[in-house]
Amino acid sequence: MTRQAPALKTLIKAAIAHKGFAFVEALSDCTEIYGRKNDLGESPEMLLAQKSAMPPAKPGAAGGEPFQPHHLREGILVERERPEYGEVYRARAAQAAAGEKRR
């Protein structure tokens, strides 16, 4: 969500640092077009609506308002260590080149 840009930044950094495949999906309503065309108000009103509809990532991280439950899973959903594609490709290319030299 738009209001969670710092958390998204952290997830993107984690995805880049992860050895192997990483996929980051970021969902956000367009506050300018979607909000206006659906009479949801301007950017500040939509952000407040998003805030009231999403619970904080950690209990007590954002306070004051009751949060409604939602069905969206957040954060790292799957994490598996795998070799990076380029690393495997270069190793196999080196093996193939060494095999060619032996012939």
TIMARBA-475098 format. One line per field, with one value per atom (N, C-alpha, C, O): residue number from 0; x, y, z; atom name. Coordinates in pm, whole numbers, padded with zeros to 5 digits, always signed. Layout:
BEGIN
num: [NUM|...] .
X: [X|...] .
Y: [Y|...] .
Z: [Z|...] .
atomo: [CA|...] .
END
This chain:
BEGIN
num: [0|0|0|0|1|1|1|1|2|2|2|2|3|3|3|3|4|4|4|4|5|5|5|5|6|6|6|6|7|7|7|7|8|8|8|8|9|9|9|9|10|10|10|10|11|11|11|11|12|12|12|12|13|13|13|13|14|14|14|14|15|15|15|15|16|16|16|16|17|17|17|17|18|18|18|18|19|19|19|19|20|20|20|20|21|21|21|21|22|22|22|22|23|23|23|23|24|24|24|24|25|25|25|25|26|26|26|26|27|27|27|27|28|28|28|28|29|29|29|29|30|30|30|30|31|31|31|31|32|32|32|32|33|33|33|33|34|34|34|34|35|35|35|35|36|36|36|36|37|37|37|37|38|38|38|38|39|39|39|39|40|40|40|40|41|41|41|41|42|42|42|42|43|43|43|43|44|44|44|44|45|45|45|45|46|46|46|46|47|47|47|47|48|48|48|48|49|49|49|49|50|50|50|50|51|51|51|51|52|52|52|52|53|53|53|53|54|54|54|54|55|55|55|55|56|56|56|56|57|57|57|57|58|58|58|58|59|59|59|59|60|60|60|60|61|61|61|61|62|62|62|62|63|63|63|63|64|64|64|64|65|65|65|65|66|66|66|66|67|67|67|67|68|68|68|68|69|69|69|69|70|70|70|70|71|71|71|71|72|72|72|72|73|73|73|73|74|74|74|74|75|75|75|75|76|76|76|76|77|77|77|77|78|78|78|78|79|79|79|79|80|80|80|80|81|81|81|81|82|82|82|82|83|83|83|83|84|84|84|84|85|85|85|85|86|86|86|86|87|87|87|87|88|88|88|88|89|89|89|89|90|90|90|90|91|91|91|91|92|92|92|92|93|93|93|93|94|94|94|94|95|95|95|95|96|96|96|96|97|97|97|97|98|98|98|98|99|99|99|99|100|100|100|100|101|101|101|101|102|102|102|102] .
X: [+00084|+00000|+00089|+00204|+00033|+00108|+00167|+00279|+00094|+00141|+00254|+00313|+00286|+00387|+00516|+00583|+00550|+00671|+00798|+00883|+00817|+00940|+00950|+01058|+00838|+00840|+00868|+00938|+00814|+00839|+00986|+01045|+01046|+01188|+01272|+01368|+01237|+01308|+01292|+01388|+01170|+01147|+01223|+01276|+01230|+01305|+01454|+01519|+01507|+01648|+01673|+01775|+01581|+01595|+01588|+01661|+01503|+01491|+01619|+01664|+01679|+01803|+01917|+02000|+01920|+02027|+02010|+02106|+01888|+01860|+01934|+01929|+02003|+02073|+01971|+01916|+01947|+01847|+01739|+01757|+01627|+01516|+01436|+01407|+01400|+01314|+01210|+01242|+01088|+00977|+00910|+00868|+00898|+00832|+00708|+00714|+00595|+00469|+00423|+00406|+00404|+00358|+00222|+00207|+00125|-00011|-00042|-00015|-00100|-00138|-00246|-00243|-00341|-00443|-00383|-00304|-00418|-00374|-00461|-00580|-00401|-00480|-00530|-00632|-00461|-00502|-00617|-00717|-00604|-00705|-00814|-00932|-00775|-00871|-00956|-01078|-00892|-00965|-01065|-01178|-01025|-01115|-01230|-01345|-01201|-01306|-01408|-01521|-01370|-01460|-01508|-01555|-01495|-01539|-01484|-01555|-01356|-01292|-01211|-01145|-01216|-01146|-01008|-00969|-00937|-00802|-00703|-00742|-00575|-00470|-00474|-00467|-00484|-00485|-00600|-00581|-00720|-00835|-00815|-00851|-00760|-00737|-00632|-00646|-00527|-00424|-00480|-00444|-00567|-00628|-00719|-00724|-00791|-00877|-00792|-00828|-00679|-00589|-00536|-00528|-00499|-00444|-00545|-00510|-00670|-00771|-00809|-00863|-00781|-00818|-00707|-00732|-00584|-00470|-00413|-00387|-00393|-00332|-00182|-00123|-00120|+00024|+00100|+00051|+00221|+00304|+00338|+00343|+00360|+00390|+00289|+00258|+00237|+00144|+00207|+00319|+00134|+00183|+00269|+00315|+00292|+00377|+00308|+00374|+00180|+00103|-00013|-00070|-00047|-00144|-00263|-00275|-00349|-00462|-00590|-00696|-00585|-00707|-00730|-00634|-00855|-00880|-00861|-00898|-00803|-00778|-00872|-00905|-00915|-01002|-00915|-00809|-00958|-00879|-00886|-00982|-00786|-00784|-00730|-00677|-00742|-00701|-00566|-00523|-00501|-00375|-00259|-00243|-00179|-00058|+00051|+00063|+00131|+00236|+00371|+00381|+00476|+00611|+00667|+00619|+00766|+00830|+00743|+00725|+00690|+00599|+00673|+00636|+00777|+00858|+01002|+01031|+01093|+01235|+01313|+01317|+01374|+01455|+01590|+01598|+01696|+01830|+01858|+01843|+01898|+01933|+02049|+02064|+02131|+02239|+02182|+02078|+02250|+02209|+02231|+02330|+02141|+02145|+02279|+02337|+02328|+02454|+02571|+02662|+02570|+02675|+02678|+02784|+02560|+02551|+02590|+02660|+02544|+02574|+02724|+02779|+02791|+02935|+03011|+03108|+02968|+03033|+03017|+03113|+02899|+02876|+02947|+02994|+02955|+03027|+03176|+03242|+03229|+03369|+03394|+03496|+03300|+03312|+03310|+03388|+03221|+03211|+03338|+03388|+03392|+03515|+03631|+03715|+03638|+03744|+03732|+03833|+03610|+03586|+03627|+03679|+03607|+03647|+03798|+03853|+03866|+04012|+04077|+04185|+04008|+04063|+04056|+04131|+03968|+03951|+04063|+04063] .
Y: [-00118|+00000|+00124|+00121|+00231|+00355|+00403|+00454|+00386|+00436|+00353|+00391|+00241|+00152|+00154|+00051|+00269|+00281|+00241|+00175|+00278|+00233|+00081|+00025|+00014|-00133|-00192|-00293|-00132|-00180|-00164|-00253|-00054|-00030|-00139|-00189|-00176|-00281|-00416|-00492|-00446|-00573|-00579|-00684|-00468|-00465|-00487|-00561|-00424|-00446|-00592|-00649|-00653|-00794|-00884|-00982|-00850|-00929|-00920|-01020|-00803|-00786|-00861|-00921|-00859|-00926|-01078|-01150|-01126|-01270|-01345|-01306|-01451|-01531|-01625|-01713|-01607|-01686|-01594|-01473|-01653|-01579|-01508|-01566|-01384|-01308|-01234|-01176|-01236|-01168|-01078|-01124|-00951|-00855|-00804|-00755|-00817|-00765|-00651|-00669|-00535|-00418|-00377|-00351|-00371|-00333|-00196|-00168|-00112|+00020|+00077|+00060|+00143|+00213|+00342|+00407|+00377|+00505|+00613|+00623|+00692|+00792|+00903|+00965|+00929|+01038|+00999|+01070|+00888|+00848|+00763|+00797|+00652|+00560|+00631|+00615|+00708|+00776|+00877|+00883|+00956|+01060|+00998|+01040|+00898|+00839|+00760|+00739|+00717|+00639|+00718|+00661|+00848|+00937|+00896|+00899|+00859|+00821|+00935|+00919|+01048|+01164|+01183|+01113|+01278|+01309|+01216|+01130|+01233|+01147|+01137|+01025|+01247|+01234|+01148|+01069|+01164|+01085|+00937|+00851|+00906|+00765|+00704|+00589|+00778|+00726|+00698|+00597|+00786|+00763|+00640|+00563|+00621|+00504|+00376|+00275|+00381|+00265|+00235|+00119|+00338|+00320|+00254|+00167|+00294|+00237|+00095|+00020|+00056|-00078|-00180|-00300|-00136|-00228|-00225|-00117|-00342|-00344|-00313|-00331|-00268|-00243|-00374|-00480|-00366|-00485|-00549|-00672|-00469|-00518|-00456|-00338|-00533|-00474|-00354|-00361|-00246|-00125|-00037|+00068|-00077|+00003|+00133|+00237|+00129|+00250|+00248|+00142|+00360|+00350|+00440|+00520|+00425|+00515|+00466|+00481|+00409|+00374|+00223|+00146|+00181|+00037|-00003|+00072|-00117|-00163|-00276|-00360|-00277|-00384|-00498|-00474|-00623|-00735|-00736|-00686|-00792|-00803|-00940|-01011|-00977|-01109|-01110|-01215|-00997|-00991|-01034|-00983|-01127|-01166|-01068|-01027|-01031|-00931|-00987|-01086|-00924|-00961|-01072|-01094|-01141|-01249|-01373|-01425|-01421|-01535|-01667|-01767|-01670|-01790|-01745|-01643|-01822|-01789|-01919|-01999|-01940|-02059|-02015|-01931|-02072|-02041|-02123|-02245|-02056|-02122|-02044|-01924|-02112|-02039|-01941|-01966|-01833|-01731|-01784|-01854|-01752|-01805|-01780|-01872|-01658|-01624|-01702|-01741|-01725|-01802|-01946|-01999|-02008|-02146|-02152|-02244|-02054|-02050|-02041|-02114|-01950|-01934|-02060|-02097|-02126|-02249|-02359|-02431|-02372|-02475|-02443|-02532|-02315|-02275|-02305|-02348|-02282|-02313|-02463|-02507|-02543|-02688|-02734|-02821|-02677|-02713|-02674|-02750|-02556|-02511|-02601|-02632|-02644|-02734|-02869|-02929|-02916|-03042|-03033|-03130|-02919|-02898|-02897|-02949|-02839|-02831|-02969|-02994|-03059|-03193|-03280|-03376|-03247|-03330|-03315|-03378] .
Z: [+00000|+00000|+00000|+00043|-00048|-00063|+00069|+00072|+00178|+00306|+00363|+00464|+00303|+00357|+00274|+00262|+00219|+00136|+00210|+00150|+00338|+00407|+00416|+00399|+00444|+00451|+00314|+00303|+00209|+00074|+00038|-00025|+00077|+00051|+00117|+00057|+00240|+00312|+00241|+00229|+00193|+00122|-00010|-00045|-00081|-00208|-00181|-00255|-00077|-00042|-00007|-00047|+00067|+00104|-00020|-00028|-00115|-00238|-00320|-00377|-00327|-00402|-00335|-00402|-00202|-00128|-00124|-00098|-00150|-00142|-00254|-00370|-00216|-00316|-00380|-00313|-00507|-00577|-00632|-00641|-00668|-00728|-00620|-00515|-00646|-00555|-00637|-00741|-00591|-00659|-00558|-00451|-00590|-00502|-00572|-00685|-00506|-00561|-00471|-00350|-00531|-00456|-00511|-00631|-00425|-00464|-00407|-00290|-00490|-00443|-00533|-00655|-00471|-00549|-00603|-00534|-00723|-00778|-00715|-00744|-00629|-00557|-00648|-00618|-00756|-00844|-00936|-00944|-01007|-01104|-01038|-01045|-00975|-00914|-00809|-00806|-00723|-00616|-00669|-00621|-00764|-00817|-00896|-00881|-00980|-01064|-00982|-01027|-00861|-00777|-00656|-00557|-00663|-00556|-00419|-00319|-00417|-00292|-00233|-00130|-00297|-00244|-00305|-00399|-00251|-00295|-00226|-00147|-00256|-00200|-00048|+00004|+00026|+00173|+00226|+00318|+00166|+00211|+00181|+00263|+00064|+00029|+00121|+00163|+00152|+00241|+00380|+00442|+00429|+00559|+00555|+00650|+00443|+00429|+00425|+00486|+00354|+00350|+00490|+00530|+00562|+00696|+00788|+00868|+00779|+00868|+00827|+00908|+00702|+00654|+00671|+00660|+00697|+00707|+00848|+00902|+00908|+01040|+01030|+00924|+01137|+01133|+01118|+01156|+01063|+01045|+01178|+01189|+01280|+01414|+01509|+01497|+01603|+01698|+01768|+01818|+01771|+01836|+01747|+01792|+01619|+01530|+01491|+01481|+01469|+01440|+01538|+01564|+01592|+01700|+01686|+01593|+01783|+01794|+01732|+01793|+01615|+01544|+01546|+01543|+01552|+01537|+01391|+01301|+01369|+01234|+01198|+01282|+01074|+01026|+00974|+00916|+00994|+00940|+00787|+00728|+00725|+00580|+00543|+00628|+00416|+00370|+00298|+00252|+00288|+00215|+00305|+00416|+00255|+00328|+00292|+00176|+00388|+00366|+00404|+00477|+00354|+00392|+00305|+00193|+00354|+00279|+00293|+00403|+00181|+00183|+00166|+00228|+00082|+00059|+00046|-00016|+00104|+00089|+00078|+00172|-00037|-00061|-00114|-00204|-00060|-00108|-00233|-00232|-00337|-00462|-00525|-00501|-00605|-00672|-00775|-00836|-00793|-00890|-01031|-01056|-01123|-01259|-01327|-01384|-01323|-01389|-01333|-01406|-01203|-01137|-01189|-01221|-01198|-01249|-01397|-01439|-01474|-01617|-01641|-01723|-01569|-01586|-01546|-01612|-01439|-01395|-01500|-01530|-01556|-01658|-01789|-01858|-01822|-01942|-01925|-02020|-01805|-01778|-01786|-01839|-01734|-01742|-01888|-01928|-01968|-02109|-02183|-02267|-02151|-02215|-02177|-02261|-02051|-02006|-02076|-02110|-02097|-02169|-02314|-02369|-02375|-02516|-02528|-02625|-02430|-02435|-02421|-02474|-02347|-02326|-02450|-02463|-02540|-02662|-02757|-02863] .
atomo: [N|CA|C|O|N|CA|C|O|N|CA|C|O|N|CA|C|O|N|CA|C|O|N|CA|C|O|N|CA|C|O|N|CA|C|O|N|CA|C|O|N|CA|C|O|N|CA|C|O|N|CA|C|O|N|CA|C|O|N|CA|C|O|N|CA|C|O|N|CA|C|O|N|CA|C|O|N|CA|C|O|N|CA|C|O|N|CA|C|O|N|CA|C|O|N|CA|C|O|N|CA|C|O|N|CA|C|O|N|CA|C|O|N|CA|C|O|N|CA|C|O|N|CA|C|O|N|CA|C|O|N|CA|C|O|N|CA|C|O|N|CA|C|O|N|CA|C|O|N|CA|C|O|N|CA|C|O|N|CA|C|O|N|CA|C|O|N|CA|C|O|N|CA|C|O|N|CA|C|O|N|CA|C|O|N|CA|C|O|N|CA|C|O|N|CA|C|O|N|CA|C|O|N|CA|C|O|N|CA|C|O|N|CA|C|O|N|CA|C|O|N|CA|C|O|N|CA|C|O|N|CA|C|O|N|CA|C|O|N|CA|C|O|N|CA|C|O|N|CA|C|O|N|CA|C|O|N|CA|C|O|N|CA|C|O|N|CA|C|O|N|CA|C|O|N|CA|C|O|N|CA|C|O|N|CA|C|O|N|CA|C|O|N|CA|C|O|N|CA|C|O|N|CA|C|O|N|CA|C|O|N|CA|C|O|N|CA|C|O|N|CA|C|O|N|CA|C|O|N|CA|C|O|N|CA|C|O|N|CA|C|O|N|CA|C|O|N|CA|C|O|N|CA|C|O|N|CA|C|O|N|CA|C|O|N|CA|C|O|N|CA|C|O|N|CA|C|O|N|CA|C|O|N|CA|C|O|N|CA|C|O|N|CA|C|O|N|CA|C|O|N|CA|C|O|N|CA|C|O|N|CA|C|O|N|CA|C|O|N|CA|C|O|N|CA|C|O|N|CA|C|O|N|CA|C|O|N|CA|C|O|N|CA|C|O|N|CA|C|O|N|CA|C|O|N|CA|C|O|N|CA|C|O] .
END
